[in-house]
Amino acid sequence: MKNYLLAATSLIGYLLCGLVLLGVNIPILHPDTVLNAVFKQRFELIFIDISAVYLVQSYFALLFVGAFTRGGFGTYCAQVLYQWDVLIASICHGTKNRSISGLVGERALSGSLRWLAAEAVIDFIFMWDESHCKRTFYWERRMGFVA
């Protein structure tokens, strides 16, 4: 049964990703549909449309909050956020297996004001992780991601 649930959630995820990439609004049941059916014994289908942008924003908010939880869900959320980070760095900088933080940490070592400023902003966002950008760069270098 667990395998069927995992397969179903994967398929729903693929469908939602496809709809979001196409920019299609997602119709969902309005909460009043359920409330009217339960309390007023009147059942009428009312749908509202969720925009693709709102769905993506909600997804990232859930991932960000989930990354601070313990256990498998927290690990999953942190890993997905990291992979998005690597994807964005690949698109914007043409890198492979590098995160934005690691790339900024490496370039800040040159002393360039542009990269030092970017490092300060990212380190402020990740204030619980001291010297986040430099530590990420050194980790990526140890892992063999830095050419």
N, C-alpha and C positions, 0 to 999 in steps of 0.2 A: 504494500500500500504506500509506503514511504517513497518508493521509486516513482510511482504514478504521480504523487503530489509534486515531487521534484521536477518531473517531466512537464507537468501542467504549469507550474510556476515559470519554468524556463520558456515554454511556448508563449505564455502571456507576456513575459518580458520581451521576447522577440517581437511580438505583435505591437506592443506599446512603443518599442524603439522605432520600428518601421513607421508607425503612425506619426510619431514625433518628428522623425526626419523628413517626412512628407509634409509636415505642418498641418496635419488634420486635427480639428478639434475633437476631443473625446467626449461622447455623450455618456453621462452617468445619471442614475436615478436621483431625483431631488429628495432631500430628507423628508419633505412633507408627504411624499408618497407612502413611506413606511408609517409615519405618524398617523396619517389619515386612515390607513388600513387597520392599524392597531386600536386607535382610540375612537374613531368615528365610524368604523366598519364600512368605510367608503373607499373603494379601491379605484384609483385612476392613475395611469402612468403619466408622471411629469418628469421630463428630462431637463438637465442643464448641460451646457457645453463647457468643458474645461479646455482652455487653450493649451497648445503644445508648450509654449513658453512657461506657463504656470506649472505644468507637469514637470518640466525639467528643473525649474527652481525648487519645487517641492522635493524632488528626488535628491538634489544636492543638499538641501537642508536636512533631509532624513539621514543621508550618508554622513554629513558632518556631525550631527548629534550622535548618531550610532557609533561613530569612530571613538567616542569617549566612553562607551560601555565596555564591560568586560565580557570575556568569553568569545565564542565563535562569531557572533554577530558583529561585535566591535572589530575583530580582526578582519572580517569580510569587508566592512565599511571602510576601514583604513586602507586596505589593499586596493579596493576599487577607486578610492580617491587618489591614491598614488599612481595608479595606471592612467587615470585622466590627466594627472600632472605630467606624466611621461609623454602622453599623446600630444598635449598642448605644446610641450617643449619641442617635440619632434616637428610639429607643424610650423611653429614660429621660428625655430632655430636650426632645423635640419639635423638634429641630433638623433642618436639611437640609444635607447635605454637610459637616457639622462633625464633627471627631473629639473624643473625650473630652479628649485632651491640649490641643487648641486651645481648647476651651470652658473648661477649668480655667485655662489660661493667661490667657484674657481676664478671667475673673472674679477671678483672683488680683490683677490690677492694681487692683482696688477696695480692696485691703488687708484684706478680710474674713479673719478667722482660719480659718474653715472652708475657704475656697478656697486660702489659703496653705498649710495643712496638706496638702490634697489634692495641691497642686502639688509640695510637698516629697517626698511619697511617690512620685508618678509620676516626678519628676526623679531620684530615687534608683534606681528600677527601670531607667530609661534613662540610667544614669550615664555612659555613653560619649558621650552627646549633651548637651553643656552647655546649661543653661536650656531643656530640651526643650519644656516647656509654652509658654513665651513665644515661642520660635522657631516653634513650630507655629501658634500664634495669628497671629503676623505673616505667616506663609506663607499661611494660610487667608484673611487679609484681603487680601493681594496678589492671590490667586487669585479674589477676589470671592465667597467663601463666607460672609463675615460681612455680615450685613444692616446 
